[in-house]
Amino acid sequence: MKEFIETLKSCGYDAHFVKTKEEAFDLSKTYIKSNMSVGLGGSETVKEIGLLDYLVNKKDITLHNQYEAGISISLGFPHSDIV
């Protein structure tokens, strides 16, 4: 895993390894700044670590939340129409 993290870093990614969902949540929060626009593209991990609830309740950011009622990643097309 260490080699993989170093490879990601060498490609310009800010990669980290954490052992628990609590560590992942705490690390994720450090990237969210006031007046920031945050988009969610769909992630079970975001929900599982508690980050989704945190973002929904954070009033000093603009959240583009695909989980919000009326928003769909399918762009209005039934899933069977997506190629």
Secondary structure, 3 states (H helix, E strand, C coil): CHHHHHHHHHCCCCCCCCCCHHHHHHHHHCCCCCCCEEEECCCHHHHHCCHHHHHHHCCCCEEEECCCCCCCCCCCCCHHHCC
